[in-house]
Amino acid sequence: MVQSGPKRRKPFLAFDDACDRVHAALAGPLRGAVVDEALAGRSLPEALRSLRRSMVTHTFRTSAGSLLLDGLVRRWDERTRQDGFHVLQEWDGRRFIEDPIPVLMLDFFARAHGNQPAIRQSCAVLIDYYFLYVLALFVMRVWDDGDRDRNLDRLTGLLAHLQGARGSGLAFVDDAETLLWIAISHYEPDDHAYARLLEKVKTLNDAHQARLARVGAAVLGCHLRWGLPVYYGQDPGRMRGDNVSDYPWLLFSVDVLLRAYAKMRLAGMHGHDRERIVEALLGGLTADPRALLDVPPPASLAAFTNELAAFRQLFGECREDLLLEFEPHRPTGDVYSPLAFHFNFPHNVLIPMVTLALIEGCDPERNVSFNALLERGRAERSPATLARALMMYAARNPERRGGRETPMITWDPAAAGLTFNRTLAVIAEAAGRDGSAENGSE
């Protein structure tokens, strides 16, 4: 008797059809009509209550057309929770808050600034933030049906419309790969969910894995550099033990980047793409260079001994060239360096980005995407202005961690140089061990 495999869950709505539905809303006049009709003849509190009803019910009815997402969002949210991720819900330390994250942002704005005159721009930002999280839910379903790689590209296209001329103009993220990191950055009780998702990620094509790895290496670098002094008293062992689900993703990210670099190196390919890979690889190494380059492996990577050994061998083969190519990324203070930027979780960066836009408008000097904060001066405008504003916001609004108030974001250009030097010192130690081992084997 032949046993069949597990039945594939039938999607509530084909992925393409769901994207078509949202595309029409983002590329057309619906968002503008939602804001206009919420504001028509109303005070700001009344307008916000109207927007809130639409967000909670995932239902938008306007004279320009209607968008009914309730059944789709609820079904896909249920499936995503079954996978172990609560993309639309925030954790308050004890439980998940049932209201969607964009609604929590609207409620915060209503409490703090609900007595100001009705501002169309703020309402437009809130609607865009809502749709950003709808797309974050979509990114978790790219494996359900159709071509997963094409599905990711489709979402990147929808993000371009979201941040295009029909919306508020606020920059969020550059692509679907970055949005995946936002979607999974919240606390989840099911640690194994991250391992299951990583296996799915490894089924993507090389180009999408490389983009995920480039963002992931930078994100985990920022995240773990923030946590080491704040949570773990500069004790890497404690950090590794408390971030077991992060380390396989860190290894995946730096390994994908290193293999992409090695191919370019072998083919003699230079240019922008190679520079971005080098920078991201450096950022990933700064997260915990000893975990990646020392022996034996830490317990957080004990299940990945073979993968880690292959990474270290290839790194040794590329080390001399990489050291030369890391050097232009040495922080100098003259150019923005992502090594100076640290945060708890990526969504904790988006929150003040959105809050500042709600309160102060989309300041052109700091209206750069989250991705711009992860790279060295490649945005049209320097991310330093935004990084400084985010740091100041975080300092004014600290959270209590370990019995003390702690900013969730820091930007410290002076610390960036120390981070760079320490990472290169660990690389030099690893090179010395490798050299001793080779001499000893002769």
N, C-alpha and C positions, 0 to 999 in steps of 0.2 A: 504494500500500500504506500503510495507516494503522499507525503505530508506537504501541504502547502505552507508557505511562509506566513508571517503575520500580515493581516489585511492592511492595506494602505488606507488611511482615513480619507474619505472623500471630502474635498474642500467645500465649504459652504458656498463659495463663489470662486470661480476660476480667478487665478491671480491677475491675469490680463484684464478680465472684466472689472475687477475691483480697481485696478489702476486706471482704467478708462473712466470709471465713475469719478474718481478723485481728480484726474487730469482735467476733466471738464470744469470742475469747480475752481481749480487753481489757475488754469489758463484763461478762464472766462470772467465775467463780471460778478459772479456770485459773492465773492468775499467783500467786494466793495458795497454790494447791495445789502449784505448782512449788517455791515457797519452803519451804512446810511439809515437803514430802517430802524436800527437800534437807537440811533441818536435823534431821529426825527421827532422834534417837539418834546424831547425828554431831558431830564437832568442826567448827569453822569451816573448817579446811583441807579436810576431807572434803566439807563442804557446797559449798565453792567448786569443788572438782573436779567434783562432780555438775553444778553450774550450767554449768561450762565445757564439759562434754561436750554438754550441750543446746544451748548457743550455737554451738559449732563445727559441730555437725551440723544445726542449725536444726530440731531435733526435740524436742518436749516431750510426754512421756507421764506422765499422772498418773491418780489414781483419779477425778478430776473430769472427765477427758476428755483428748484428745490434740490436739496441733497439729503438723502435719507441713509444714514450710515449705521443706525442703531443695531440692526440684526447682524451686519457684517462685523462691526467692532466688538460686539459682545461675544460672538462665536469665536472670532480669532483671538480675542483676549482670553477666553476660556481655554482654548488650545495652548496658548502660550504659557498660561499658568500651569497647565498640565505638564508642559516641558520644563517647568521650574522657574519661570521668569515672570515677574510682575511689572511689565514695562510701563503701564499707565498708573501704577500706584507707588506712593512714597511710604517708606518704613519710618515710623516715629520712635523707634527704640523698643517698642513692645508689640506692635502690630502693623499691618498695612492699612493705610487710610483709604477708604473706599472711593472717595471722590477722586477723579482723575487729576494728575499733576497740573495740567493747564488750569483747571478749575481752582486748585489751591492758589495758584499764582493770581488769578482774577480776584479771589477772596482777599488775599493779602493787599492787593492794590486798592480794593474797595474800602478796606478798613483804614488804610494809611492815607489814602489820597482821594477818597470818595467825595470830599466836599469841594474839590476844585472844579472849574468849568469843564464841561464835556469836551474832550479832546479826541478828535478822530484818529490821530496817529496812535494813541495808546490803545484804543479799541482794535485798530488794525494789527498792532503787535500781538495782542492777546489772541486774536483769531489765527494769526500765523503760528503762534506757539502751540495752539491746539492742533493744527494740521501737522506740525512737526512731529508731535507725538503719535498722531494717526500713522504717519509714515514710519515712525519707529516701530510701531506694532507690525506694519507691513513687512519691514525688513526681517522680522523674525519668522515670516512665513514664506520666504523665497524658496524654501526646499519642498513646499507642499505639492506643487504641480508645475509643469512646464520646465523650461530651461533655467536652472538656478542662476547661471551667470547672466543670462539675458534679463532675468528678473531684477538682479541687482542694478544693471545698467538702466532699466526702466525707472527704478526708484531714484537714481541719480538725476535722471531727466525731470522727474517730478519735483525734486528738491530745487532744481534750477527755476522751475515755474513758481514754486513757493516763495523764493527769494527774488523773484522778478518784479516787473513793473506793476503787476496787478495787486501786489501786497504792500506791506508796510515798508519794505526796503531794508529791513534788519537782516544782517548776515548771521546765519547760524552755523552750518557745516557745509563742506564742499561736496561730499559724496555719500553714497549709501554705506560704504564701508565705515566711514566715521560715525554715521548714525547708528550702526550696529554697536559700536563701543559705547555710545550714549545710552542705548537701549538696555545694555546689560551692566551698566555701571552702578545701579542701585544695589543695596544689600539684598541678598537672597538666602533664605535658610537652607536651601538644598544646594550644598556645595558641589554635588555631582552634576548639577545642571550645566556647569561650565565645561566639564569634561565631555559631556554628551554633545554640547554645541561645538566644541573644538573639533570633534570628529566630523561633524557636518561641514565645518569650515574647510577642512582638508579635502573635501570633494569639489571645491571650487577650482577654476582654472588658475594657472600660474599668475596671470595678471591681477586677478582679484585677490588672490592670497597675498601677493606682494603689496597691494594697496592696504589691505587689512593689517599686514605686518608693519608697514611703514607707520601707520597711525598707532598701532598697538605698542610698538617699541617706545615711541615718544610718550604715549599716555602712561604706560607702566613705569617709565623712567620718572616722569613728573610725580606720579602717585607714590611710588616707593621712596623716592628722595624726600617727599613731604613727610611720610610716615616714620622714617627711621629716627629722626630726633624728637618728633612730637609724641608718638605712641610708644616707641621701643627703647628710648634712652640710648640711642646709638648702638644698640645690640642687634646685629644682623640675624643672630640665631632666633631671637624672639620674633623678628619681622618675618622670617621664613616660616616659622611655625604658625603664625597668625594669618598668613597669606598663601596657604597651600594651593588654592585654586588659581592664584595669579601666576605662579612660577611655570606651569606647563605652557600657558599663553605667552609668557615672556620668552621661554625657550623656542616656541614655535615662531615667534616674531623675529628674533635675532637669527634663527636658523634659515628662515625663508630669505631674509635680507642678505645673509652671508652667501647663500647659494646663488642668488641673483647677482651679487657683486662678483663672485668668482667667474660666472659665465661672461659677464661684461669684461672682466680683466683678461680672460683667456682670448676673447674675441677682439681685444684692443678697442672696446667701445668706451668713449668718454662723453662728457656733456652733462646736461641738467639732470637726467634720470639717474645717472651714476652718483652725482653729488647728493641728491636727495636720499638715495639708499645709504650712502656713507654717513650722512648726518643722522638718519634714523637709527642706524646700527650703533653709532656712538651713543645716542640717547638711551637705547635699550641696555647697553653695557653699563651705563652709569647707574641703572636701577640697583644692581647688586653684582659688580664685576667678579667678586670671588665665587659667588654661587655658579657663575657660568664658566669660569676659567680655572678655579682651584680643584684639587683632588683631595679626598674623595668627594662625590657630589653630596649636596645637602639632602636631608630627608625629603624636602619638598620636591626634589627631582629624582628620588630614588627609583621610581618606576620608569625613568627615561634614561637609564644608564647608556644604552647603545646610541640613542639620539644625541646625548650630550657628548659622548666620546667622539662621534663623527663631527659634531660641531667644533669641538676643540682641535681636532686634527686639521680640518679645513681652515680654521682660524689661524693655526700655526703656519700653514702654507701661504696664507695671504697677509700675514701680520706686518711684514716690513712695508708693503705697499699701503696697507691700511693706516699705519702710523703716519706715513707721509700725507695721506689724504685726510686724516683726522686734523692735522695741524691747522689748516685754514679755518676750522671750526673752533679753534681755541677762543674762548670768550675774551674780548678786549675792552668792553665797555662802550666802544664806538658804535657797534652794531648789535641789534637785539639778538640775544641768544636764548633758545628754549631751555638751556641748562640752568637758567636763572629762575625758571617758572616751575612752581610746585603747587599741587592741589590734592585734595582728598580724593574726590571722584570727578569724572568729566561733567556729570550733570550739575555738580556744584559750581562749575564755571559758567554753564549756560544760565543758571538762575540769576546771578548778578548781571550778566550781560542783558538779559531780558528786563530785569528790574530797573536798571539804569536807563534803558530805552523807554520804559513806561513813564518814568518820573521826569527824565531830562530830555527825551527825544533821541532820535538816532543821530548822534553827533558824528559827522563825517570823519573826524580825526580818529575816532576809535571804532568805527563801524567796519571791523574786519571779522572774519569767521574764526571759529574755534581752531580750525586747522592752521591759521596764520600764527597762532600762539605756539605751535609745535615746530615751527621751522625758522630758520635764521634769515630774517629780513627779505623774504621772497614776496611778501604781499605788496600791493601797490602803495599802501601806507604802512608805516612801521607799526607793528603790534605793541610797541613799548607803551604807547599812550593808553591802549586798552588794558595792558597788563598792570600798569600803575593804577588805573581806575579800579580794577578788580581787587587789587591788593588793598586799596584804601577802603573799599566797600567791605571786604572781609574783615579788616581790622575794626571797623565800626560795628560789625554784626558777627562777633565770634560765637562759636558753639562750645558748649562745655564738654571737654574730653579729659578723662583721667583726673577729674577734680579741679581742672582749671579751664579758663576760657581760652580758646584756640582759634585763630583765623583759619578758615578752610582753604585759603589761597595765599601764597607768598610769592613775591618777586624780588629776588636778591641777586643783582648782577655780581656782587663781590663773591658770593658763594659759588657762582658758576665756575670761576677760575679754579677754585679748590676742588670742585667736583671733577673737572677735566684732569687736573694733575693727579688726583688720587686714582682715577680710572687708568691713566697711562702707567702709573706706578704698579698697579696690579698686573697689567699686561706685561710690563718688563719683568716682574717676578715670575710670571708664567713662562716667559721666554727663557729665563734662566733655568728653570726646572726642566724645560724641554731640552735645553742644550746639555744639561748635566745628564739627563737620561740617555740622550743620543751618544754622548761620550762614554758613558758607562757601558753601553751595549756593544761598543766596538771591540 
